[in-house]
Amino acid sequence: MAITNEQVAGHAFLQPLYADGYFPDHVVDRGRAILLRLCERIEAERPPDLTALYALTQAATEEFNLLAAEFEAAGSEIETVAREGIGEDFWFVASAYGFADADAEELIATRDW
């Protein structure tokens, strides 16, 4: 499914991670794919409220939890720069889809990184 939200379609996801050589691009690419799938789910399911949005974002956060092992296997980890970049992109997604009042921490409440 193609992203129809123009703001999202033009966004450079996880840019701070791509800009830092500590984070392997092939693993960051997988994180970017998680965020794009989240956008596709939001467009397909059209969550009616924050509770429904949080269910979607927290499921995507679980995927990032699993991705942490891939970062470690590649000699990296989800540390401060990555945590902030990932969290900012979750908030960007929520805002771009009309949920500017979303709680940034609640969006990624299931994180273990």
NUMI-806665 format. One record per residue: residue number from 1; residue in three letters; x, y, z of N, C-alpha, C in turn. Coordinates in nm, 4 decimals. Example, Ala and Ser with C-alpha at 12.3 -4.5 7.8 and 13.67 -1.06 7.14 Angstrom:
# residues 2
mivo resi->1 resn->ala n.px->1.3190 n.py->-0.5690 n.pz->0.7800 ca.px->1.2300 ca.py->-0.4500 ca.pz->0.7800 c.px->1.3200 c.py->-0.3300 c.pz->0.7800
mivo resi->2 resn->ser n.px->1.2850 n.py->-0.2250 n.pz->0.7080 ca.px->1.3670 ca.py->-0.1060 ca.pz->0.7140 c.px->1.2900 c.py->0.0030 c.pz->0.7870
This chain:
# residues 113
mivo resi->1 resn->met n.px->0.0849 n.py->-0.1180 n.pz->0.0000 ca.px->0.0000 ca.py->0.0000 ca.pz->0.0000 c.px->0.0892 c.py->0.1240 c.pz->0.0000
mivo resi->2 resn->ala n.px->0.0600 n.py->0.2161 n.pz->-0.0846 ca.px->0.1367 ca.py->0.3405 ca.pz->-0.0907 c.px->0.0834 c.py->0.4395 c.pz->0.0130
mivo resi->3 resn->ile n.px->0.1731 n.py->0.5132 n.pz->0.0727 ca.px->0.1370 ca.py->0.6158 ca.pz->0.1703 c.px->0.0701 c.py->0.7310 c.pz->0.0946
mivo resi->4 resn->thr n.px->-0.0482 n.py->0.7726 n.pz->0.1405 ca.px->-0.1188 ca.py->0.8811 ca.pz->0.0736 c.px->-0.1005 c.py->1.0149 c.pz->0.1442
mivo resi->5 resn->asn n.px->-0.0608 n.py->1.0146 n.pz->0.2698 ca.px->-0.0371 ca.py->1.1384 ca.pz->0.3437 c.px->0.0907 c.py->1.2016 c.pz->0.2893
mivo resi->6 resn->glu n.px->0.0772 n.py->1.3182 n.pz->0.2247 ca.px->0.1921 ca.py->1.3811 ca.pz->0.1598 c.px->0.3015 c.py->1.4201 c.pz->0.2590
mivo resi->7 resn->gln n.px->0.2618 n.py->1.4644 n.pz->0.3770 ca.px->0.3590 ca.py->1.5021 ca.pz->0.4792 c.px->0.4443 c.py->1.3812 c.pz->0.5181
mivo resi->8 resn->val n.px->0.3812 n.py->1.2669 n.pz->0.5335 ca.px->0.4514 ca.py->1.1440 ca.pz->0.5699 c.px->0.5347 c.py->1.0929 c.pz->0.4527
mivo resi->9 resn->ala n.px->0.4774 n.py->1.0957 n.pz->0.3340 ca.px->0.5470 ca.py->1.0442 ca.pz->0.2161 c.px->0.6778 c.py->1.1189 c.pz->0.1908
mivo resi->10 resn->gly n.px->0.6828 n.py->1.2462 n.pz->0.2267 ca.px->0.8028 ca.py->1.3253 ca.pz->0.2044 c.px->0.8981 c.py->1.3315 c.pz->0.3215
mivo resi->11 resn->his n.px->0.8671 n.py->1.2597 n.pz->0.4282 ca.px->0.9481 ca.py->1.2660 ca.pz->0.5509 c.px->1.0681 c.py->1.1713 c.pz->0.5444
mivo resi->12 resn->ala n.px->1.1811 n.py->1.2194 n.pz->0.5900 ca.px->1.3030 ca.py->1.1368 ca.pz->0.5975 c.px->1.3084 c.py->1.0725 c.pz->0.7359
mivo resi->13 resn->phe n.px->1.2538 n.py->0.9532 n.pz->0.7465 ca.px->1.2491 ca.py->0.8831 ca.pz->0.8746 c.px->1.3892 c.py->0.8458 c.pz->0.9229
mivo resi->14 resn->leu n.px->1.4067 n.py->0.8537 n.pz->1.0540 ca.px->1.5280 ca.py->0.8120 ca.pz->1.1246 c.px->1.6546 c.py->0.8810 c.pz->1.0734
mivo resi->15 resn->gln n.px->1.6408 n.py->1.0036 n.pz->1.0300 ca.px->1.7536 ca.py->1.0770 ca.pz->0.9739 c.px->1.8733 c.py->1.0857 c.pz->1.0683
mivo resi->16 resn->pro n.px->1.8531 n.py->1.1089 n.pz->1.1997 ca.px->1.9705 ca.py->1.1143 ca.pz->1.2883 c.px->2.0493 c.py->0.9825 c.pz->1.2929
mivo resi->17 resn->leu n.px->1.9805 n.py->0.8711 n.pz->1.2732 ca.px->2.0481 ca.py->0.7416 ca.pz->1.2736 c.px->2.1249 c.py->0.7206 c.pz->1.1439
mivo resi->18 resn->tyr n.px->2.0651 n.py->0.7593 n.pz->1.0326 ca.px->2.1356 ca.py->0.7476 ca.pz->0.9046 c.px->2.2585 c.py->0.8384 c.pz->0.9013
mivo resi->19 resn->ala n.px->2.2512 n.py->0.9527 n.pz->0.9694 ca.px->2.3610 ca.py->1.0494 ca.pz->0.9678 c.px->2.4773 c.py->1.0081 c.pz->1.0575
mivo resi->20 resn->asp n.px->2.4557 n.py->0.9108 n.pz->1.1439 ca.px->2.5579 ca.py->0.8686 ca.pz->1.2397 c.px->2.6095 c.py->0.7296 c.pz->1.2007
mivo resi->21 resn->gly n.px->2.7365 n.py->0.7200 n.pz->1.1682 ca.px->2.7963 ca.py->0.5944 ca.pz->1.1244 c.px->2.7896 c.py->0.4822 c.pz->1.2268
mivo resi->22 resn->tyr n.px->2.7576 n.py->0.5140 n.pz->1.3520 ca.px->2.7460 ca.py->0.4120 ca.pz->1.4561 c.px->2.6303 c.py->0.3165 c.pz->1.4280
mivo resi->23 resn->phe n.px->2.5295 n.py->0.3664 n.pz->1.3569 ca.px->2.4105 ca.py->0.2867 ca.pz->1.3297 c.px->2.4177 c.py->0.2306 c.pz->1.1878
mivo resi->24 resn->pro n.px->2.4244 n.py->0.0982 n.pz->1.1733 ca.px->2.4341 ca.py->0.0379 ca.pz->1.0394 c.px->2.3084 c.py->0.0649 c.pz->0.9564
mivo resi->25 resn->asp n.px->2.3289 n.py->0.1160 n.pz->0.8359 ca.px->2.2156 ca.py->0.1515 ca.pz->0.7502 c.px->2.1205 c.py->0.0351 c.pz->0.7273
mivo resi->26 resn->his n.px->2.1732 n.py->-0.0859 n.pz->0.7122 ca.px->2.0828 ca.py->-0.1987 ca.pz->0.6830 c.px->1.9884 c.py->-0.2276 c.pz->0.7994
mivo resi->27 resn->val n.px->2.0308 n.py->-0.1964 n.pz->0.9222 ca.px->1.9422 ca.py->-0.2154 ca.pz->1.0372 c.px->1.8472 c.py->-0.0958 c.pz->1.0488
mivo resi->28 resn->val n.px->1.8995 n.py->0.0238 n.pz->1.0259 ca.px->1.8147 ca.py->0.1432 ca.pz->1.0283 c.px->1.7063 c.py->0.1315 c.pz->0.9211
mivo resi->29 resn->asp n.px->1.7398 n.py->0.0744 n.pz->0.8066 ca.px->1.6400 ca.py->0.0517 ca.pz->0.7011 c.px->1.5227 c.py->-0.0310 c.pz->0.7532
mivo resi->30 resn->arg n.px->1.5528 n.py->-0.1279 n.pz->0.8371 ca.px->1.4447 ca.py->-0.2119 ca.pz->0.8938 c.px->1.3574 c.py->-0.1297 c.pz->0.9879
mivo resi->31 resn->gly n.px->1.4205 n.py->-0.0384 n.pz->1.0621 ca.px->1.3435 ca.py->0.0507 ca.pz->1.1489 c.px->1.2551 c.py->0.1446 c.pz->1.0685
mivo resi->32 resn->arg n.px->1.3088 n.py->0.1961 n.pz->0.9603 ca.px->1.2306 ca.py->0.2822 ca.pz->0.8713 c.px->1.1106 c.py->0.2047 c.pz->0.8168
mivo resi->33 resn->ala n.px->1.1314 n.py->0.0794 n.pz->0.7821 ca.px->1.0223 ca.py->-0.0043 ca.pz->0.7307 c.px->0.9134 c.py->-0.0236 c.pz->0.8368
mivo resi->34 resn->ile n.px->0.9533 n.py->-0.0358 n.pz->0.9637 ca.px->0.8551 ca.py->-0.0483 ca.pz->1.0720 c.px->0.7677 c.py->0.0770 c.pz->1.0753
mivo resi->35 resn->leu n.px->0.8299 n.py->0.1929 n.pz->1.0667 ca.px->0.7546 ca.py->0.3179 ca.pz->1.0715 c.px->0.6630 c.py->0.3333 c.pz->0.9496
mivo resi->36 resn->leu n.px->0.7104 n.py->0.2934 n.pz->0.8347 ca.px->0.6259 ca.py->0.3012 ca.pz->0.7148 c.px->0.5070 c.py->0.2048 c.pz->0.7241
mivo resi->37 resn->arg n.px->0.5305 n.py->0.0861 n.pz->0.7787 ca.px->0.4183 ca.py->-0.0078 ca.pz->0.7990 c.px->0.3172 c.py->0.0509 c.pz->0.8973
mivo resi->38 resn->leu n.px->0.3673 n.py->0.1194 n.pz->1.0003 ca.px->0.2774 ca.py->0.1848 ca.pz->1.0954 c.px->0.1900 c.py->0.2864 c.pz->1.0223
mivo resi->39 resn->cys n.px->0.2498 n.py->0.3659 n.pz->0.9358 ca.px->0.1737 ca.py->0.4641 ca.pz->0.8591 c.px->0.0692 c.py->0.3963 c.pz->0.7716
mivo resi->40 resn->glu n.px->0.1067 n.py->0.2883 n.pz->0.7083 ca.px->0.0122 ca.py->0.2140 ca.pz->0.6247 c.px->-0.1048 c.py->0.1623 c.pz->0.7079
mivo resi->41 resn->arg n.px->-0.0747 n.py->0.1125 n.pz->0.8280 ca.px->-0.1820 ca.py->0.0615 ca.pz->0.9155 c.px->-0.2739 c.py->0.1750 c.pz->0.9586
mivo resi->42 resn->ile n.px->-0.2158 n.py->0.2905 n.pz->0.9903 ca.px->-0.2982 ca.py->0.4046 ca.pz->1.0305 c.px->-0.3897 c.py->0.4455 c.pz->0.9153
mivo resi->43 resn->glu n.px->-0.3366 n.py->0.4496 n.pz->0.7947 ca.px->-0.4187 ca.py->0.4867 ca.pz->0.6800 c.px->-0.5262 c.py->0.3824 c.pz->0.6510
mivo resi->44 resn->ala n.px->-0.4942 n.py->0.2562 n.pz->0.6709 ca.px->-0.5910 ca.py->0.1497 ca.pz->0.6434 c.px->-0.6982 c.py->0.1403 c.pz->0.7518
mivo resi->45 resn->glu n.px->-0.6558 n.py->0.1516 n.pz->0.8776 ca.px->-0.7486 ca.py->0.1292 ca.pz->0.9891 c.px->-0.8140 c.py->0.2572 c.pz->1.0401
mivo resi->46 resn->arg n.px->-0.7555 n.py->0.3712 n.pz->1.0089 ca.px->-0.8073 ca.py->0.5014 ca.pz->1.0512 c.px->-0.8508 c.py->0.5006 c.pz->1.1987
mivo resi->47 resn->pro n.px->-0.7558 n.py->0.4921 n.pz->1.2907 ca.px->-0.7921 ca.py->0.4864 ca.pz->1.4326 c.px->-0.8778 c.py->0.6072 c.pz->1.4724
mivo resi->48 resn->pro n.px->-0.9905 n.py->0.5823 n.pz->1.5387 ca.px->-1.0838 ca.py->0.6906 ca.pz->1.5705 c.px->-1.0432 c.py->0.7761 c.pz->1.6913
mivo resi->49 resn->asp n.px->-0.9509 n.py->0.7240 n.pz->1.7719 ca.px->-0.9138 ca.py->0.7978 ca.pz->1.8930 c.px->-0.7718 c.py->0.7595 c.pz->1.9346
mivo resi->50 resn->leu n.px->-0.7249 n.py->0.8257 n.pz->2.0403 ca.px->-0.5885 ca.py->0.8006 ca.pz->2.0865 c.px->-0.5680 c.py->0.6573 c.pz->2.1335
mivo resi->51 resn->thr n.px->-0.6679 n.py->0.5987 n.pz->2.1958 ca.px->-0.6538 ca.py->0.4613 ca.pz->2.2433 c.px->-0.6240 c.py->0.3674 c.pz->2.1266
mivo resi->52 resn->ala n.px->-0.6958 n.py->0.3843 n.pz->2.0172 ca.px->-0.6739 ca.py->0.3005 ca.pz->1.8994 c.px->-0.5384 c.py->0.3315 c.pz->1.8363
mivo resi->53 resn->leu n.px->-0.4986 n.py->0.4587 n.pz->1.8345 ca.px->-0.3676 ca.py->0.4943 ca.pz->1.7814 c.px->-0.2579 c.py->0.4315 c.pz->1.8657
mivo resi->54 resn->tyr n.px->-0.2693 n.py->0.4414 n.pz->1.9980 ca.px->-0.1677 ca.py->0.3844 ca.pz->2.0862 c.px->-0.1525 c.py->0.2345 c.pz->2.0650
mivo resi->55 resn->ala n.px->-0.2605 n.py->0.1654 n.pz->2.0385 ca.px->-0.2520 ca.py->0.0213 ca.pz->2.0121 c.px->-0.1632 c.py->-0.0038 c.pz->1.8898
mivo resi->56 resn->leu n.px->-0.1778 n.py->0.0789 n.pz->1.7876 ca.px->-0.0966 ca.py->0.0632 ca.pz->1.6663 c.px->0.0490 c.py->0.1016 c.pz->1.6903
mivo resi->57 resn->thr n.px->0.0710 n.py->0.2142 n.pz->1.7578 ca.px->0.2095 ca.py->0.2583 ca.pz->1.7789 c.px->0.2835 c.py->0.1656 c.pz->1.8743
mivo resi->58 resn->gln n.px->0.2138 n.py->0.1132 n.pz->1.9722 ca.px->0.2800 ca.py->0.0233 ca.pz->2.0664 c.px->0.3120 c.py->-0.1113 c.pz->2.0012
mivo resi->59 resn->ala n.px->0.2315 n.py->-0.1542 n.pz->1.9071 ca.px->0.2648 ca.py->-0.2760 ca.pz->1.8314 c.px->0.3914 c.py->-0.2519 c.pz->1.7482
mivo resi->60 resn->ala n.px->0.4025 n.py->-0.1344 n.pz->1.6879 ca.px->0.5233 ca.py->-0.1012 ca.pz->1.6124 c.px->0.6436 c.py->-0.0898 c.pz->1.7055
mivo resi->61 resn->thr n.px->0.6220 n.py->-0.0399 n.pz->1.8251 ca.px->0.7298 ca.py->-0.0307 ca.pz->1.9236 c.px->0.7817 c.py->-0.1698 c.pz->1.9580
mivo resi->62 resn->glu n.px->0.6921 n.py->-0.2667 n.pz->1.9663 ca.px->0.7333 ca.py->-0.4051 ca.pz->1.9921 c.px->0.8263 c.py->-0.4548 c.pz->1.8814
mivo resi->63 resn->glu n.px->0.8007 n.py->-0.4119 n.pz->1.7583 ca.px->0.8894 ca.py->-0.4498 ca.pz->1.6489 c.px->1.0284 c.py->-0.3887 c.pz->1.6680
mivo resi->64 resn->phe n.px->1.0329 n.py->-0.2644 n.pz->1.7173 ca.px->1.1626 ca.py->-0.2024 ca.pz->1.7476 c.px->1.2316 c.py->-0.2764 c.pz->1.8624
mivo resi->65 resn->asn n.px->1.1548 n.py->-0.3262 n.pz->1.9581 ca.px->1.2139 ca.py->-0.4052 ca.pz->2.0671 c.px->1.2893 c.py->-0.5249 c.pz->2.0101
mivo resi->66 resn->leu n.px->1.2297 n.py->-0.5904 n.pz->1.9118 ca.px->1.2947 ca.py->-0.7057 ca.pz->1.8478 c.px->1.4146 c.py->-0.6620 c.pz->1.7645
mivo resi->67 resn->leu n.px->1.4058 n.py->-0.5450 n.pz->1.7044 ca.px->1.5137 ca.py->-0.4933 ca.pz->1.6212 c.px->1.6384 c.py->-0.4602 c.pz->1.7034
mivo resi->68 resn->ala n.px->1.6207 n.py->-0.4370 n.pz->1.8324 ca.px->1.7352 ca.py->-0.4054 ca.pz->1.9186 c.px->1.8432 c.py->-0.5129 c.pz->1.9097
mivo resi->69 resn->ala n.px->1.8029 n.py->-0.6379 n.pz->1.8998 ca.px->1.9000 ca.py->-0.7471 ca.pz->1.8898 c.px->1.9804 c.py->-0.7373 c.pz->1.7600
mivo resi->70 resn->glu n.px->1.9173 n.py->-0.6909 n.pz->1.6538 ca.px->1.9891 ca.py->-0.6758 ca.pz->1.5269 c.px->2.0904 c.py->-0.5616 c.pz->1.5336
mivo resi->71 resn->phe n.px->2.0536 n.py->-0.4546 n.pz->1.6046 ca.px->2.1502 ca.py->-0.3473 ca.pz->1.6252 c.px->2.2717 c.py->-0.4019 c.pz->1.7005
mivo resi->72 resn->glu n.px->2.2458 n.py->-0.4778 n.pz->1.8061 ca.px->2.3550 ca.py->-0.5324 ca.pz->1.8862 c.px->2.4416 c.py->-0.6279 c.pz->1.8055
mivo resi->73 resn->ala n.px->2.3798 n.py->-0.7117 n.pz->1.7250 ca.px->2.4552 ca.py->-0.8064 ca.pz->1.6422 c.px->2.5447 c.py->-0.7339 c.pz->1.5417
mivo resi->74 resn->ala n.px->2.5060 n.py->-0.6116 n.pz->1.5057 ca.px->2.5836 ca.py->-0.5322 ca.pz->1.4101 c.px->2.6820 c.py->-0.4381 c.pz->1.4809
mivo resi->75 resn->gly n.px->2.6983 n.py->-0.4568 n.pz->1.6131 ca.px->2.7928 ca.py->-0.3751 ca.pz->1.6871 c.px->2.7405 c.py->-0.2389 c.pz->1.7266
mivo resi->76 resn->ser n.px->2.6124 n.py->-0.2259 n.pz->1.7366 ca.px->2.5483 ca.py->-0.0989 ca.pz->1.7695 c.px->2.4439 c.py->-0.1257 c.pz->1.8776
mivo resi->77 resn->glu n.px->2.3689 n.py->-0.0248 n.pz->1.9127 ca.px->2.2586 ca.py->-0.0440 ca.pz->2.0064 c.px->2.1621 c.py->0.0726 c.pz->1.9961
mivo resi->78 resn->ile n.px->2.0420 n.py->0.0532 n.pz->2.0463 ca.px->1.9456 ca.py->0.1628 ca.pz->2.0527 c.px->1.9778 c.py->0.2401 c.pz->2.1797
mivo resi->79 resn->glu n.px->2.0594 n.py->0.3447 n.pz->2.1630 ca.px->2.0997 ca.py->0.4284 ca.pz->2.2754 c.px->2.0381 c.py->0.5665 c.pz->2.2591
mivo resi->80 resn->thr n.px->2.0893 n.py->0.6657 n.pz->2.3277 ca.px->2.0233 ca.py->0.7959 ca.pz->2.3363 c.px->1.9860 c.py->0.8565 c.pz->2.2021
mivo resi->81 resn->val n.px->2.0796 n.py->0.8665 n.pz->2.1088 ca.px->2.0494 ca.py->0.9253 ca.pz->1.9777 c.px->1.9382 c.py->0.8466 c.pz->1.9094
mivo resi->82 resn->ala n.px->1.9483 n.py->0.7157 n.pz->1.9134 ca.px->1.8477 ca.py->0.6316 ca.pz->1.8487 c.px->1.7127 c.py->0.6436 c.pz->1.9194
mivo resi->83 resn->arg n.px->1.7132 n.py->0.6376 n.pz->2.0511 ca.px->1.5867 ca.py->0.6494 ca.pz->2.1264 c.px->1.5155 c.py->0.7794 c.pz->2.0920
mivo resi->84 resn->glu n.px->1.5913 n.py->0.8890 n.pz->2.0908 ca.px->1.5304 ca.py->1.0184 ca.pz->2.0614 c.px->1.4810 c.py->1.0256 c.pz->1.9175
mivo resi->85 resn->gly n.px->1.5608 n.py->0.9767 n.pz->1.8234 ca.px->1.5202 ca.py->0.9794 ca.pz->1.6825 c.px->1.3970 c.py->0.8950 c.pz->1.6561
mivo resi->86 resn->ile n.px->1.3941 n.py->0.7771 n.pz->1.7145 ca.px->1.2785 ca.py->0.6883 ca.pz->1.6975 c.px->1.1550 c.py->0.7516 c.pz->1.7608
mivo resi->87 resn->gly n.px->1.1692 n.py->0.7988 n.pz->1.8837 ca.px->1.0568 ca.py->0.8613 ca.pz->1.9541 c.px->1.0030 c.py->0.9826 c.pz->1.8804
mivo resi->88 resn->glu n.px->1.0926 n.py->1.0648 n.pz->1.8270 ca.px->1.0495 ca.py->1.1824 ca.pz->1.7515 c.px->0.9715 c.py->1.1423 c.pz->1.6268
mivo resi->89 resn->asp n.px->1.0133 n.py->1.0354 n.pz->1.5611 ca.px->0.9409 ca.py->0.9927 ca.pz->1.4420 c.px->0.8050 c.py->0.9324 c.pz->1.4758
mivo resi->90 resn->phe n.px->0.7929 n.py->0.8657 n.pz->1.5893 ca.px->0.6609 ca.py->0.8183 ca.pz->1.6316 c.px->0.5685 c.py->0.9378 c.pz->1.6542
mivo resi->91 resn->trp n.px->0.6211 n.py->1.0428 n.pz->1.7197 ca.px->0.5381 ca.py->1.1606 ca.pz->1.7434 c.px->0.5058 c.py->1.2300 c.pz->1.6112
mivo resi->92 resn->phe n.px->0.6011 n.py->1.2373 n.pz->1.5203 ca.px->0.5757 ca.py->1.2960 ca.pz->1.3886 c.px->0.4595 c.py->1.2231 c.pz->1.3205
mivo resi->93 resn->val n.px->0.4624 n.py->1.0911 n.pz->1.3233 ca.px->0.3564 ca.py->1.0120 ca.pz->1.2601 c.px->0.2215 c.py->1.0447 c.pz->1.3235
mivo resi->94 resn->ala n.px->0.2161 n.py->1.0441 n.pz->1.4559 ca.px->0.0902 ca.py->1.0746 ca.pz->1.5243 c.px->0.0392 c.py->1.2126 c.pz->1.4839
mivo resi->95 resn->ser n.px->0.1266 n.py->1.3097 n.pz->1.4847 ca.px->0.0893 ca.py->1.4461 ca.pz->1.4501 c.px->0.0437 c.py->1.4567 c.pz->1.3044
mivo resi->96 resn->ala n.px->0.1161 n.py->1.3917 n.pz->1.2150 ca.px->0.0831 ca.py->1.3975 ca.pz->1.0726 c.px->-0.0543 c.py->1.3387 c.pz->1.0426
mivo resi->97 resn->tyr n.px->-0.0995 n.py->1.2471 n.pz->1.1272 ca.px->-0.2305 ca.py->1.1862 ca.pz->1.1067 c.px->-0.3370 c.py->1.2470 c.pz->1.1963
mivo resi->98 resn->gly n.px->-0.3114 n.py->1.3672 n.pz->1.2479 ca.px->-0.4143 ca.py->1.4404 ca.pz->1.3207 c.px->-0.4201 c.py->1.4158 c.pz->1.4700
mivo resi->99 resn->phe n.px->-0.3163 n.py->1.3533 n.pz->1.5259 ca.px->-0.3149 ca.py->1.3250 ca.pz->1.6693 c.px->-0.2056 c.py->1.4050 c.pz->1.7389
mivo resi->100 resn->ala n.px->-0.2057 n.py->1.5375 n.pz->1.7179 ca.px->-0.1020 ca.py->1.6233 ca.pz->1.7765 c.px->-0.1081 c.py->1.6244 c.pz->1.9287
mivo resi->101 resn->asp n.px->-0.2204 n.py->1.5826 n.pz->1.9850 ca.px->-0.2336 ca.py->1.5783 ca.pz->2.1315 c.px->-0.1878 c.py->1.4444 c.pz->2.1900
mivo resi->102 resn->ala n.px->-0.1303 n.py->1.3579 n.pz->2.1082 ca.px->-0.0809 ca.py->1.2283 ca.pz->2.1562 c.px->0.0331 c.py->1.2499 c.pz->2.2549
mivo resi->103 resn->asp n.px->0.0390 n.py->1.1662 n.pz->2.3553 ca.px->0.1472 ca.py->1.1692 ca.pz->2.4531 c.px->0.2657 c.py->1.0934 c.pz->2.3943
mivo resi->104 resn->ala n.px->0.3789 n.py->1.1624 n.pz->2.3789 ca.px->0.4967 ca.py->1.1029 ca.pz->2.3148 c.px->0.5420 c.py->0.9758 c.pz->2.3854
mivo resi->105 resn->glu n.px->0.5352 n.py->0.9726 n.pz->2.5169 ca.px->0.5772 ca.py->0.8537 ca.pz->2.5915 c.px->0.4775 c.py->0.7395 c.pz->2.5762
mivo resi->106 resn->glu n.px->0.3505 n.py->0.7732 n.pz->2.5697 ca.px->0.2482 ca.py->0.6690 ca.pz->2.5559 c.px->0.2560 c.py->0.6022 c.pz->2.4181
mivo resi->107 resn->leu n.px->0.2969 n.py->0.6790 n.pz->2.3173 ca.px->0.3104 ca.py->0.6224 ca.pz->2.1828 c.px->0.4064 c.py->0.5039 c.pz->2.1825
mivo resi->108 resn->ile n.px->0.5120 n.py->0.5115 n.pz->2.2644 ca.px->0.6159 ca.py->0.4077 ca.pz->2.2673 c.px->0.6256 c.py->0.3436 c.pz->2.4061
mivo resi->109 resn->ala n.px->0.5130 n.py->0.3362 n.pz->2.4751 ca.px->0.5114 ca.py->0.2881 ca.pz->2.6130 c.px->0.5625 c.py->0.1450 c.pz->2.6284
mivo resi->110 resn->thr n.px->0.5540 n.py->0.0657 n.pz->2.5247 ca.px->0.5959 ca.py->-0.0753 ca.pz->2.5355 c.px->0.7448 c.py->-0.0948 c.pz->2.5047
mivo resi->111 resn->arg n.px->0.8198 n.py->0.0138 n.pz->2.4886 ca.px->0.9615 ca.py->0.0015 ca.pz->2.4536 c.px->1.0416 c.py->-0.0565 c.pz->2.5674
mivo resi->112 resn->asp n.px->1.1481 n.py->-0.1273 n.pz->2.5311 ca.px->1.2437 ca.py->-0.1767 ca.pz->2.6319 c.px->1.3842 c.py->-0.1298 c.pz->2.5953
mivo resi->113 resn->trp n.px->1.3917 n.py->-0.0178 n.pz->2.5281 ca.px->1.5183 ca.py->0.0406 ca.pz->2.4894 c.px->1.5254 c.py->0.1826 c.pz->2.5400
